[in-house]
């Protein structure tokens, strides 16, 4: 039995611990890939502001799809407030999953690791060709290795 003087404190602690969770409810959408592990969603523009702080971590990032590989769906480019990054599947091109070629203009959640990426001129030309002739690639590109993507339902 709890001492009557401790009951208010016990009730307060129970309320605090019942509300203390980092998991967020995921929005509705079309999932592709592995199961998304609930975690805090971050906008890509926030990550881009100090990218080195996020390298080699598993993140859950929200952004808009601006380009998709039109040949095989093996990569997509995302944008948030003018900041861009490439996204590829952890399983590689021709692997288990594909990005839908009609995802351009849609909001997505991406679960994956984030790191800087070096691209040769040949790699850049190949990406532009796969995008259908037009792709703006930043001079200091970043890339996500995605394990899961959720294409968000229109709000």
C-alpha positions as CSV (number, residue, x, y, z in Angstrom):
1,X,0.0,0.0,0.0
2,X,1.3,3.5,-0.9
3,X,1.5,6.0,1.9
4,X,-1.2,8.7,1.5
5,X,1.5,11.4,1.3
6,X,3.2,9.7,-1.6
7,X,0.1,9.1,-3.7
8,X,0.2,12.4,-5.5
9,X,3.8,11.9,-6.4
10,X,3.2,8.3,-7.5
11,X,0.3,9.4,-9.7
12,X,2.5,12.2,-11.3
13,X,5.3,9.8,-12.0
14,X,2.9,7.3,-13.5
15,X,1.6,9.9,-15.9
16,X,5.0,11.1,-16.9
17,X,6.3,7.6,-17.7
18,X,3.1,6.7,-19.6
19,X,3.6,9.7,-21.9
20,X,7.4,9.4,-22.3
21,X,7.8,7.7,-25.6
22,X,9.9,8.6,-28.7
23,X,7.7,6.6,-31.1
24,X,5.4,8.6,-33.3
25,X,2.4,7.3,-35.2
26,X,3.3,7.0,-38.8
27,X,1.0,8.7,-41.3
28,X,-1.0,6.8,-43.9
29,X,0.7,5.8,-47.1
30,X,2.1,3.1,-49.4
31,X,5.0,1.3,-47.8
32,X,7.9,-0.1,-49.9
33,X,10.8,-2.1,-48.4
34,X,11.3,-3.3,-44.9
35,X,9.1,-2.4,-42.0
36,X,9.6,1.2,-40.8
37,X,10.8,1.4,-37.2
38,X,8.8,4.2,-35.5
39,X,11.2,7.0,-34.7
40,X,11.3,10.8,-34.8
41,X,10.7,12.1,-38.3
42,X,13.1,14.8,-39.4
43,X,12.9,17.1,-42.4
44,X,15.8,16.7,-44.8
45,X,16.5,20.5,-44.8
46,X,17.3,20.1,-41.0
47,X,19.7,17.3,-41.7
48,X,21.3,19.2,-44.6
49,X,22.0,22.2,-42.2
50,X,24.6,20.1,-40.4
51,X,25.0,16.8,-42.3
52,X,28.1,15.4,-40.6
53,X,26.1,15.1,-37.4
54,X,23.8,12.5,-39.1
55,X,26.3,10.4,-41.1
56,X,26.2,6.6,-40.6
57,X,23.0,6.8,-38.5
58,X,19.6,5.2,-39.3
59,X,17.2,8.1,-39.8
60,X,13.6,8.6,-40.7
61,X,13.5,11.6,-43.1
62,X,10.6,13.4,-44.8
63,X,11.1,15.1,-48.1
64,X,9.5,15.5,-51.6
65,X,10.5,13.2,-54.5
66,X,11.8,15.4,-57.4
67,X,13.3,12.7,-59.7
68,X,13.2,8.9,-60.1
69,X,15.3,6.6,-62.2
70,X,12.9,6.0,-65.2
71,X,14.7,2.9,-66.3
72,X,14.7,0.7,-63.2
73,X,13.4,2.7,-60.3
74,X,16.8,2.1,-58.6
75,X,17.2,5.6,-57.2
76,X,15.3,8.8,-56.5
77,X,16.2,12.3,-55.7
78,X,14.5,14.1,-52.8
79,X,14.2,17.8,-52.0
80,X,13.2,19.8,-49.0
81,X,13.4,23.6,-49.0
82,X,15.8,23.5,-51.9
83,X,18.2,21.0,-50.4
84,X,18.6,17.7,-52.3
85,X,19.9,14.2,-51.8
86,X,20.0,11.0,-53.7
87,X,18.3,7.8,-52.3
88,X,19.1,4.3,-53.3
89,X,18.0,0.9,-51.9
90,X,20.4,-0.9,-49.5
91,X,19.9,-3.9,-51.8
92,X,21.2,-2.0,-54.8
93,X,20.0,-1.5,-58.3
94,X,18.0,-4.5,-59.6
95,X,17.5,-5.6,-56.0
96,X,14.4,-6.5,-54.1
97,X,12.7,-3.1,-54.2
98,X,12.1,-0.3,-56.7
99,X,11.0,3.4,-56.4
100,X,7.8,4.0,-58.3
101,X,8.5,6.1,-61.4
102,X,5.3,8.1,-60.7
103,X,6.4,9.2,-57.2
104,X,7.7,12.6,-58.5
105,X,6.0,15.4,-56.6
106,X,4.9,13.2,-53.7
107,X,6.0,13.5,-50.0
108,X,7.9,10.4,-48.7
109,X,9.4,9.1,-45.5
110,X,12.7,7.4,-46.0
111,X,14.3,5.1,-43.4
112,X,18.0,4.7,-44.0
113,X,21.6,5.6,-43.4
114,X,23.0,8.9,-44.6
115,X,26.5,9.7,-45.9
116,X,28.4,12.0,-48.3
117,X,28.8,10.6,-51.9
118,X,31.4,11.2,-54.5
119,X,30.2,11.1,-58.1
120,X,32.4,11.0,-61.1
121,X,31.4,12.9,-64.3
122,X,30.5,9.6,-65.8
123,X,28.2,8.7,-62.8
124,X,26.6,12.2,-63.1
125,X,26.0,11.7,-66.8
126,X,24.5,8.3,-66.2
127,X,22.1,9.6,-63.6
128,X,21.0,12.4,-65.9
129,X,20.3,9.9,-68.7
130,X,18.3,7.7,-66.3
131,X,16.3,10.7,-65.2
132,X,15.2,11.3,-68.8
133,X,17.7,14.1,-69.6
134,X,17.4,16.6,-66.7
135,X,18.7,16.2,-63.2
136,X,20.2,18.9,-61.0
137,X,23.0,17.2,-58.9
138,X,24.6,19.3,-56.2
139,X,28.4,19.7,-56.1
140,X,28.6,18.1,-52.6
141,X,26.1,15.3,-53.0
142,X,24.6,13.2,-50.2
143,X,23.0,9.9,-50.4
144,X,20.6,7.7,-48.3
145,X,20.8,4.0,-48.3
146,X,17.1,3.2,-47.8
147,X,15.7,0.1,-46.1
148,X,12.2,1.4,-46.2
149,X,10.1,4.1,-47.9
150,X,6.6,5.3,-47.2
151,X,4.9,7.2,-50.0
152,X,2.5,9.5,-48.1
153,X,-1.1,9.7,-48.9
154,X,-2.2,13.1,-50.2
155,X,-3.4,15.3,-47.4
